[in-house]
Amino acid sequence: MENKFRKKKLLFIPLFIAAIFLFGAIVMGLWNAILPAVLGVKVINLWQALGILLLSKILFGGFHGGWRGRHGKARWVEMQQKLASMTPEEKEKFKSEWKNRCASWKMRGQENANAGTE
């Protein structure tokens, strides 16, 4: 059984490295196809594309599913459990509070849009 896992680990390493280079090649291809014509930047090579990927990983937190990341599912499950344990009155109060919050954001957006047209 342990031998099977060892083989899978050994197979995973080259696949992981190949995936990194594939993503780098995709970044390089997209950069070279779009940005020189649009922004007038220089063409990049594969190593520079890998550097851009690493920089984006550092600056934006990586490639793990957007803003929520790994903990988003746990929060979602926690919220569902919290809502399931509420009484109907508590649910109505919760909904009305969120409607008020969303309405205030909507009003702010409309005010900002109106201020821009004046």
N, C-alpha and C positions, 0 to 999 in steps of 0.2 A: 504494500500500500504506500509506504513512504517513497519507494522507487518511482511510483506514478507521479507523485507530487513533485519530485525532483526533476523529472523529465518536463513537466509542465512549466516549472520555473525556468528551466534552461531554454524552453521554447519561447517563453514570454519576453525574455530580455532582447533577443534579436527583433522580435515583432514590435516591441516598444521603441527601439532605436529606429526601425524602419518607419514607424508611424511619425516620429519626430521629423525625420527627413522628408517624409511625404507632406506634412503640414508646412514645412519650410519651403518645399517646392511649390506648393499651392500659393503661399504668401508671395513668393518671388514672382510667380507667373502673373498673379493678379496685379501686383505692384507694377511690374514691367509692362503689362498690357494697358493699364488704366492711367496711372499717375504721371508718367512722363508726358503724355499727350494733354492731360487735363491741367496739371499744376506745373509742368516744366521741370520736374525733379529728375535726378539721374537714375539710370537703370541700376538695379542691385544684383548681387550674386547670391548664391545659396547661403553662404555664411552670414551675410548681412541680414538675409531674411530670417535666419535662425536667431540672430541677435534681436531683431524686432519682435519675434515671438517671445523671447525671454523677457525683454523689456515690458511687453504688454502683460505678461504673467506677473511681473513684479508690481507694475503700476495698477492694474485692474483686478488682480486677485485670481486670475487664471481661467481655466477652461472647464469648470465643474458645474455647468448648468445655470449660468446666468447669475442674477443678483441674490437669489435665495440660497444657493449653494447646498451643502449637505444638511444644514439645520432647518431649512425651510419646510421639509416634510414633517419634521418633529413638531414644529410650531403649528402646522396645519392640523395635525392629528390632535394636538393639545387643544386647539381652538374648537375642533369638532366635539371633543369630549366635554369641554366646558359648556358649549351650547346645548348638548344633549342633556346635561344635568340641570339646566335652567327650567324654571317654571314658565308657563305661558306668559305670565305678567312680566317676568324678568326678561324674557325674549322680546316682548313688545317694547319695553323700556330701552333695551340694548339697541334694537332696530331704530327707534326714534332718535336716540342719541347719535347714531351714525348717520342718519339722514340729515340731522342738523349740522353735523360736522361737514358732510359732503356739500350741503347747500351753501355753507359759509365759504368753502373753497370755490364753489361754482360762482358765487357772487363776487369773490375777489378776482377771479379770472375775467368776468364780465366788466368789472370796474377797470381793470388794467387794459382790456381791449378798448373800452370807451375812452380812456385817457389817451391812448395812442392815436385815436382818430381826431381828437380835438386840436 
